[in-house]
Amino acid sequence: MHFLLILFYGYQLKDLTQENALVINNLSHSYDNDKGSNLILDSINLKIKDGELLGLLGPSGCGKTTLLRLIAGFEVPSEGKIFLKDNEISSSSNIVVPEKRNIGMVFQDYALFPHLNVFDNAKFGLKNKKNLSRIDYLLNVLGINSLKNRYPHELSGGQKQRLAIARALAPGTSFLLLDEPFCSLDLNVKLRLRSELPTILKNFNASGLMVTHDPEEAMAICDKVAVMNEGHIHQIDEPSELINNPKTLFVSSFILGNNVLKITFSGGIINTVLGSIDHVNLQENFDIKYLSISPKSISIQKSDKGKGTIIAKEYLGDYYIYKVLVEDVYIRVRTQITNKIEIGERCNLNLIKNMQYFLFPGGFKNKI
């Protein structure tokens, strides 16, 4: 009895210790013959645990798609290595061809076969064509089993994307690459399908990497998010950690949508275009240059003698976002909808007491 209990608890502990599904070590890539010049990716390192969904987040042109192609096996890395389940699948001298990687790919444009119906599309990559029970199970879990005889042109966008996910998982794939999977969907379908994605992956014991340029999308459903810009990964963390402790100026502006203001710092006082912050407890030798602050942390009042001019405004249901020009600096301010100011009118901006801000370089967090 005791022996059986030891085995049971040993199994549980092993199950709770997640292994790495994907590991990338010092990966660099250039499309030029000179490996050291014009790097699209520069020394990328990341790990994705079993069962984890990692969001790869960054603006257009930052290298996200190139990294996806390298993981999929469509490109040969200039330097570094990629491992899937501890097996090396990519290096500058060793490449496992895409079809032997056991990696599923979900494209933003679905990439379905127009001449095949739903069932035949889903089973296309199945190795054992005689065992079709997995296809029925996949279509049922994804809610499209009743559509198995329809063709792609007879499906909605959400149904097409569900089919694309089913086809990617059909061969028993344990890892999915998702390239902007929701960008072609209307808002309601996007919200519903993206909320289901983590559950779908867990149901099939699959891990995934999802490429997106939308911070809200990545933060909403991913276990961790890697924030990328200009070929570098700035930070990999859980969504809450990215919000509370951004490590770089880019992360704070891209993830939080913060304003970035140049500052001077002397005698414990920070001077900005919006005014001063006193009693800042930092050593004078810290080379801080920028203050990152949320649009919610700035107040705005209409004033004919104000230093700011309203350049643009957005109505977002519960609040306005005003774009204000102050001394050649553009600043975004969030305010309640009762605070109406028209484009071209003058205004005053002030820092709100006790609101949070960050200082960079360094990522120092403080309150006004």
N, C-alpha and C positions, 0 to 999 in steps of 0.2 A: 504493500500500500504506500509506504514511504517512498519507495523507488519510483512508483508511478507518479506520485506528486512531484518529485524532483524533475522527472521528465517533462511533466506538464508545465511547471514554472519555467524550466529552461526553454521550452518552446515559446512561451509567451514573451520572455525577455528577448529572444532572438527576433521575434516578430515585431517588437517595439523598436528595435534598433534598425533604423532605415539605412539601406545601402545606397550607393550612388547609382542612379540610372544613367547619367551622362556626366562626363568630366572633360573640361577643356583646359589644356595646359599651355600657357605662353603662346597663344595662337596669333600669328601675324599674317597679313595677306596683302599683296600688291598685284595689280594687273600689268605692271611693267616687268621687264626681264630683270632689272636691278631690284633685288628683293628688299633692299634697304630704303628705297625711295618711293615717294607717293603711296604710303601705306594706307589702305582702306581700313584695315584693322591693325591695331597695335597692341601686342602683348595682352590678349584677352584671356582671362582666367575665370572660370565659373564651374559650379557643381550643381546638379539637379538631383535631389533625392528621389528614391522610389516613391511613386504616388504623388509627387509634387508637380504643381503647375507653376512654371516660372514665366513671368511676363518680361519680354524684351522690349523696352520702351525708349523711344527717342524720335527726334524730328526726321523728316525726309532727308536722305543722303548721309545719314550718320553711320551706315555700315550694317544695319539690321539684316537686310536681305542677303548681303554677302555672307554674313555669318550663318544664316539659314541654309544657303547653298552649300557652304562648306560642311555643315553637319549632315546634310542630305547626300553629299558625295558628288555634287555637280561641279565642284571646283577642287583643285589641289592646293593645300595651304603652302604659303611660302616658308613659314616656320611654325613650330609647335605641333601638338598632337591632340587628337580627339579620341576619347574612349567611350564605348557604350557597354554597360554591364561588365566593366573591367577588361573588355576586349578592344584593342587598338583598331580603329576603323579609318583613321586619317592621319597622315604625316606627309612631309615633303617627299618621302621615299616609299610610302606604303599607302595604298588606297583600296579599300573594299568598295566594290561597285555598288551603286545605289540599290539595286534590286536584291542584294544579299545583306543589307544592313538591318533588316527588320524594323525599319522606321517608316511610319505612315506620314503622308503629306496632305494637308488640307489647304487648298488654294483660295484666294479671295474671290476668284471668278469660277469656283467650283470644279472646272475642268472635267465635267461629266462627258460620257460618250453619248452623243445625240441619237445614235441608231440603236442603243440598248435601253431596255426598260429598267425600272428601279431595281428589280431583283437581279438582273444580269449585270447592271453596273456595280451593285454591291458585291457580287461574287467574283468580279473580274480578277482580283489578285489572290483569290483563294487557292492554296496549293493543292488541297485535296478536294477536287470538284464533286466527289461523291458524298462528302459530308456537308450537306447544305443546312443542317439544323442550326449552325452558328449564324447563318445569314438570317434565318427566320427570327432568331433570338435578337440579333442586332436591330433589325427593322422594327421589331416589337418594342424594344426598350427605347428606341428613338422616335417612336410614334408614327411611323410611316409604313407599317406592315399592310395596311389596307390599300396602299398606293403601289403595290409591287408590280402591277402590270402597266402602270403609266410610264410615259417617256418624259425626259427632262423638260421639254417645252410645255408639258402639261402640269408642271409643278410650280409652286410659289418659290420665292427666294429662300425662305426659311426651310422649306421642304428640300430644296436642292442642297442646302448646306448640311442638313441632317443626313442626306444621302452621301454626301462627300465624306462626312465623319464615319459613317457606317462602312464605306468602301475602304477607308484608311485603316480601320480596326479589324476588318474581316480576316486577314491572314494570321491573326493572333499577335498583332503588333503590340509591343509594350511601350513604345515611345512615339508620340505624335509631334510633328512640326505644324504649326498653324500660322499661316501668313495672312495677317489682317482678315481673319475669318468672318467678321461681322460688318465690314465696311460697306458692303453692297446691300445691306438689309435696311428696311425702314425701322424707325425707332422702336415701335412696340415689339416687333419680331426680334430685333437685336437684343432688347432688354430681357425678353423671355429666354431666348436661346443661350445667351451668355451666362445667365444664372444657372442654367442646367448643365453647362459644360463640365465644371468640376465633378459633379455627381456622375456624369457619363464616364469620365476617365476613371474614377474610383470603382465604378461597377465593373470595369474591364481591366482593373489592376494596371492601368497605363499611366505613364508620366507624360508631361508635355512642355513644350516651349511655344509660347504664343507671341508673335511679333505684332506690335501695335504702335501707333503714334498718339494714341488717346490715353492720357493719364487716368481719367475716370474709369475707363474700361479695364486697364491693368490693375488699378488699385481695388476695384470692386470684386474681382474673382480670383486673383492670383495669390498663391501662398507667399511667394516672394516676387520682387520686381527688380530687374537689372536696368539701371538708367544709363543710357548710352548717348554719346555725342562725339562727332568727329573721330570715329574709330576707337574711342576709349570708353571703358565702362567706369562711370564715376562712382557708383554705389550699388551694392546688391543687398537688399534688406526686405523685411516684412513691411507692408504698406504703412502701418502705424509708425514704424521707426523712420521711414523716409519723411513722413510728415513732421514728426517731432524733432528729428535730429538730422537734417540734411547735411551732408558732409562737404558739398561744394556749392558754389554760387549757382552753377547751372541747375543742379538738382532743386534748389530752393525756388528758382524762377520757373522751371519747366513743370515741376510736380505741384507746387503750391500756387503758381501763378502770381508770385510776389513781384512787387516793384523792386528794382535795383537802383540804389542811389549812391553816387560817389560821396565820400565823406573826408573830413579832416578830423584828427583826434589829437587833443592836447590838453593837459591838465585835468584829465578825467571828464572832458566834455567832447561829445560828438557833434559836429556841425554838419548839417545837411541843407539842401535847398528848401526843406519844409520846416527848418528851425533846429534848435539844439536839444540834446539829451544830456542832462547833468548827472554827476555822481556815477559815472561808469567805472566799475571796478575792474580795470584791466591795466596791466603793466604798459608803460609808455613804449617799450621796445617791441611790442606786438605790431607787426606791419599790416594793420587792417586798412582796407581801402574802400570797402563797399558795405552798405547796409541793405539788407533784404527785408522787406516789410509787406504784409498782406494789404490788399485794397480795403479790407474791413477795418484796418487799424488807423485809417486816415479819415478825418471828418472834413466835410465840405459845406460851405455856406455861400450863398449868392451875395456878391458885393460889387458895386459899381467901381470901387477902388481896389478890388482884389488883384493879387499878383498872377492869378491863374486865368486861363481862357479855356472854355469848354470846346473841345475839338470834335468829339463824337460822344454818343451815348447809346446804350443798349438797354432795352426793357427785358428783364428776365423773370417776369412773373411777380415775385415777392420783393424785388429790389431793382435799382438801376445800377449800371456800371457806367461811370463817366470817364472819358479819356480827357485829361487836362494837360495843357502846356504851361509849364512854369519855368521861366528862365532857360529855355531851350531843352528842357527835360520833360518827357512825356510820362505822366503818372496816371495809373488806373485807380479809381476810387469806387468803393461799393457803398451805397446809401439807400435808405428806405424810399419807397415809391412816392411818399408825400413830399419829398425834397426834390421838387421839380425845378430844373435849370435848363435853359434852352442853349442849343449850340451857338457859339459866338459870344455868349454872355460871360462876364467876369465873375470870379469867385475867389475865396480864400480857402486854403487847405491847412490843416493842423494835425499833428500827431496826437493820437488819443492816449491818455494816461493809462498805465498798467497793461497796455497791449504788448504782445511779444514781437521781438525782432531778432534777426541773426546778423552777425558780423563775419565778413570774409576778407582774406583767407582765414580759415580756422573753424568756422561754423559755431562761433560763440553765441550762446542763446541768452537773452536778457529781456527785461521788461522796461517800457518807457517810464 
